[in-house]
Amino acid sequence: MDIPIAEITIGKRHRKDLGDLFSLAESIEAIGLLHPVVLRADKTLIVGRRRIEAYRILGRDKIPANIARSLTELSDLLRAEQDENTCRKDFLPTEAAAMYADTLPTAKELAKAEQVEGQKAGGKKAGKGRPANRSPESFRKANDRYSSEAAAIASKPTGKSHKTNAKALAVMEHGTPELVAEMDKTGKVDRAHRKLKAQQEEAKVREAAAAAPESEQWTLTADQAIVPCAALITDPPYGILDEPWEPRRLEEFTREWARRWDPCGADFIAVFWSQRHLWNGRTWFDESFSGYHFQQLLVWHYANNKSPQSRDGFKQTWEPVFFYRRNDSEKKITLGGGKWGAGLTDFDCHVAAVPQSNFNAADRKVHPAQKPVSVMAWLINALTLPGELVADPFCGSGTTGVAALQLSRRFHGIEINKEFTTLATGRIAQYGKIGEG
């Protein structure tokens, strides 16, 4: 029966936080009150305080109520209320997304009806349903707004946002059966969607590797022979990762490759290194690069949200980059030009400030020691000119090559691991579009 709200006694309540009453009021306005409030025979409220407040927001004087006139009736109503709130099962992501997809056409029709009403209020129509006094841009924005409203309406019954439902639909449509099953098992839609995007990017890279034509602009080889180059920019193994390719005798390994590349003729050599072996590394390079002199220690730093490697000391949020100049080189560092401040950061720091956690697309991490493209681009843009050759004897995932080609430089990379060679080839072919940086 409908009971006047003014006659209901609220009494002592256990729930103090009533939450978002306006959303509840909107739901009641749209689809009605699904569950009446529960009262004692004297009209003292048992359950339903939020529903009463929502009715007050809607300006209604009466509310549907069940009256418990006996202890048995009261017990049954309370058990039903408890079961309604506790004995429930959320939709699986695939179930919610399917409901969203089925509801969306109806929601679009509703949004379209609202759009038509808005157009009528806007003035006379002028072709294709657009009011004469509205610009095409404002009409496009209105369409976007109604599309968003339709998606939000379609998502309401699922209990999930329209973005979550759209991501779940994408996983269902494009993901592997294993990925879809994992999404339903864990309920983690965002994680499944990220995995889907990663799988799609990896597929693009492998397709690009398979179709990569021979190019005069770049070479990727396992041949260890040195090549004359304008700059040697590399990120060699330096003994801090637990990987099979890390050298057992770091000093011997480092001195050997540095001596071998000493005659390459590059104006500049930039070598990423580690804090752990900072002082020893400086000695090894000074003695091995006989045709070069140490000029500066550059710093690549990344965001302070990086997880610490241990709690023994401060977390290491930067890595050193040894910068050497050929003894007879007078070439200038170019920190000017259109690239700075456009595609490359011109912060008052060396190299670049790029969080290592932000890997996606061209920077999606496929190698344990991978650097962001912008870091290598920063160095390449400063140390070389368009058309010059950049060499990297430890190519890894091909990041240096991607950056070199984006900046219209040529590239020679060396990588002996076949798996990384395939990945590097695909990444350079897919993302190293000449002149796009």
N, C-alpha and C positions, 0 to 999 in steps of 0.2 A: 504493500500500500504506500501511497505518497504521504509523507509526514512533513508538516511544517518545520523547517529548520529551527525556527525560534522556539519550538517546544522541546527540542532535543537538548538534554543535559550532557555536556562534554565530560565533566568529571576529571579524575586524575588519569593522565596518559603516560604510558611507558616510552613511547616514541617521542623524542624531543625535536629531532630534525625532520621537518616535513618535506624537504627536498624541493624539486622543481614542480611547483603546483600549476604553473602556466602551461607546461606541456601536457599535464594531465587534463587541465581544463580544455585545451585544444582537442585532445583525443575524445573527451566526452561530448564536446560540441559536434565533432565530426561523425562519430559512430554510436553515440549514446552511452549510457552507464551499463556496463556489462554485468556488474555485481552490485546488488543493493547493499546499503550499510546494514549493520546488525545492531538491534536495540534490545534492551530489557523491556519487560512489560511496562515499567514506569518511564520509558523513553530515555533511559540513560544509555549513552553510546557504549557499545562493546568494541566494535571494529568499524573503521571507515572514516577516521578523522580527515585524511587527505581528500577523500571524495567530497566531504561536506565543504571543506575550504575551497575546492575547485568549483563546486556549485555556487558558492558565494561570489567567487570571481566572475562567474557567468551571470550573476544577478538573479539567480533563481531562488524562490522562497520555499519550495518543497523538494524533497528528495525521496526516491524509492527506498523502502526499508523492509527488512525482515524482522518481525517481533518474536523474540524467544519467550514463550509463555510458560515454559517448564524447564527443569534442569536438563532433561533428556534432549529437548529441542535446542537448548543453549549449547549443550555439549556437542551435538551434531553440527551446529552452525560454526562453532569455534574450530572443530576438527576440519571442516570443509575449508575454512579460511586459512588454517595452517597448511593444509595440503596444497592449496592454491599458491601459497608463497614459497613452500619448501620442496614439495614433491613435484618438481617440474624438470623438464629436459630442454635445454637450448637446442635450436636448430643446428645441425651440422653446417659447416660453411657451404657445402654443395646444395643442401636443402634450402638454406636461406637465399642463395644466389638464384636457384631455380624459381623460387617464389617471386623474387625480385624481377626476374626476366618475364615471368607470366603477368605480373601486375603492371609492368612499365607501360604497355600500350594503353591501358585504361588511365593510368596517371597522365600520359601524354595527352589523351583526349580531354581530361579535366583541365590541364594547363593550357591547351589550345583554346578551350572555351573561355578561360579567364583572359587569354590574350585577345580574343575577339571582342570581349567586353571592353577591354582597355583601349582597343582601336576605336570602338564606337565612341568612347568618351573623348578620344583624341581629336576627332574631327572627321571630315569627309575623306573617303578613301581615294587613293590615286594609284591605281595599277597594282596588281599582285597583292592586294589586301593591305597596302601600306597607307596610313593616313597622309594626306597631302601636307600637313604641317609638321611631319616628322622626317628627319634625315635618315638616309640608309644606315648610317652608323648607329643611330639610336635604335633603329628597328632591329639591327643585328644584335645589339646588346640586350634588347627585350627578348629576342628569341633565345639567346644564351641563358637569360635569367629563367625563362619558363622551362627550358630543358633541365636546368638545375633543380627547379622546384618539382618537376615531374619525377626526377630521380629520387629526390628526398621523400616524396609522397610514396613512391613504390617501395622504398626501403623501410618505411615505418612498421609494417606488419612483421618484418623479419627480425627486428631488434638489433639490426646492424646498420652502419652508415652506408650510404650509396657508394662511397668510394671503396669500402670493404667488399661490398657485393660485386662491384665492377671488377675488382682485382680477382675475386674468387671465380667469377665467370671467365676471366682471361686464363686462369690456371686450368679450369675445366675444359676450355676450348683448345688451348695450345700446349698444355703440360702433358707429361707422360702419365700413364696410369699410376705409377709409383708415387709421383709427386702429388697427384690428386688424393690418393689414399693417405699420404702423409699429412696433407692439409686437414683432412677430416679427422684423423687420429689425434693430431696435436691442437687443432683449432686455431693455429697460427697462420692466418691468411697473408699477412704482410711478409713473413719469412718465405712462404711458398711462392709468393709473387716475385720476391727478389731472386729466388732460385730460378724461376722461370725466365726472368730477364737475363740472368747470367748464362743460362743454357742457350737462349736465343743469340746472345752476343758471341758465345763460343762457337755456335753453329756458323754464324756469319764469318768469323775469323777462319775457321777451318775451310769453308767454301772459298774464301779469298785466297787461302794458301794453296788450295788445289788448282785454282785458276790463275795464279799469279804469273804474268808473262815475264820474260827476261827484260831487264831494264838497264839503260845506260845511267840512270840516276842512282841506283842502289844495288849493292851486292851483299849477299849473305852466304858465308862459306865456313867450312870446317878447317880450311887451309890456314895454318898458323903463320904464313909468310907475312912480313910487314909490308905496308904500302905507304908511299909518300902522301902526306895529308896536311891540311891547314891546321887542324886541331885534333888532338887525341883526348877524347872525353870518355871515361870509363868508370865502371863500378865493379872492381874485381872482388873475388873472395878475400875476406880479411879476418877469418878465424873467429867469428862470433856466433855462427849458426850451426845447428846440429844437422848438417846436410851431407850427403855422400860426396858432393863435389868440393867440399871445403878441404884445403891442402893440409896434409899432416905436418909438414915442416913449412910453416908460414914464411919465415925469413928466406929460406932457400927459394921457395916458389916465387915470392915477390921480387927478389933481386934478379931472378932469371928472366921473368917477362919484362921487367923494367929495362934491363940491359939490352934485351933483344929489340925493344922499340925505341931505344935511344937514337938510332940513325934515321928515324922516320921523317925528320925535317919539319915537323909541325912547329908553328910559332908558339903554340901554347899546349900544355898538358894539364888536364884537370882530373884528379883521381879522388873518387869518394873513398873514405876510410872510416875507421872506428875510433871512438874515444879510448877503448881498451888498449889499443896498440898505437896510440897517437905518437908517443915520443920515439919508440923504436922505428915506426914506419917512416918518420921524418929522416932518420939516419939512413935507412935502407934506400929511400928514394934519392936523397942527396948524393949518395955514393954510386948509385946505379945510373941516374940520368946525368952522365958526364958532360953532355953537350948543353945542359940546362942549368939554370939557377933557381932556387926557391924564391918566389916573389911574395906570396901571401898565403895565409890560411883562411880560406873561405868557410862560411858556415851555412849549412842547410838546416833550418829549424822547422819544426812542426808544432802543431797545437799542443797546449798543456794538458789536453784530455787524453793524451797517450797513456796507456797503462804502464806502470813501472815493471821493469824486468825482474826486479827483486826489491826487498825492503832494506837491503844493506846500506844503500846510499840514496841520493836524490835520483829521481827518474830522469833518464837521458832523453831530452827533447830536442837534441840537435846532433848532427853528424858533421865531422870536419871534411873539408875538400882541399887537398893539397893542390896548389896552383903554381906551376912552373913555366918559365919563359925561356925560349931558346936564347943562348948567350949572345948571338949576333942579331936578334930580332928587334926591330924598332916598330913593329906593328902596334897600333893603338887599340885600346878597348873601346868599343862603340856602345855607349849607354844612351844614345839618343836615337831619334827616328820614330816613325809611326807605330812600330810594334810596341814600344814602351807606353804603358798606360792604356793600351787597347787590349791586345790579347795577352800581354805579359805584365806581371806585376812590377811596379817600379817603387816598391816599398824601400825604406831606408835600411836595407839589410842585404847581405850577400845571398846569392842564389835565389831562393824563393821560400815563402812561408806557405806551405801546403799541407794540411792534415793528411796523414797517411791513411786515415779511416775513410776518406771520401773517394774511394776508388769506384768508378763506374764507367761504362762505355769504353772509350779508349784507355782509360785508367783502371779498368777492372783488373783486379789483382790475379795474375796467373803464375807468378814467380815469387818465391819467398823474400827475395831482396829487391823487388821491383820499386822503382821510383816513379813519381808522377811525371807525365809528359811535360808539364809546365816547368819543372825543375831543370830538365835537360834543355828545354827551349830557351830558358833564361840564359844559360851558359852559351849555347850555340849562337844565339842572337848577339851576345856581347863579344864573342871571340872570333867569329867568322863572318864572311860576306856571302851574299847569295851566289850560288854556283861553286863555292869551295867545297872541298871534301872533308867530311868528319869521319874519323875512324873510332871504332869501339872494339877492342880485342876480347871483351867479355860481354857479348851482346845480350845474353839472357832472353828476356821477353821482347826485345826490340824497341824499347822505349826511346833510346837515343836516335834510332832510325826514324821512328814516327815523327819526332820533333824536328829532325834535320829536313826531312822531305816537306813537312808543313811549312818550313821557313825557306823553301826553295834552295836548300843545300843538297849536295850529293852525300852518299853514305856508304861506308864499307864496314860491315859487321862480321865478327867471327864468333861462332858458337859450335861446340863439339857435341852437345847433348841433342840428340835427334828430336826428342819431344819438344824441347824449347826452340829448336830450329823451325819446326812446323808452326808453333805458336807465333814466333817472331816474324816469320814470313807472312802469315795471315794478318797479323796486326799492322805490319808496315803496309801491306797491300790494301787493307781495309781502312786504316785511319791516316796513313801518311800521304794524304792527297796534297800534291805539290802546290804551294802558294796559299793553302787554306788557313795557315796559322796566323 
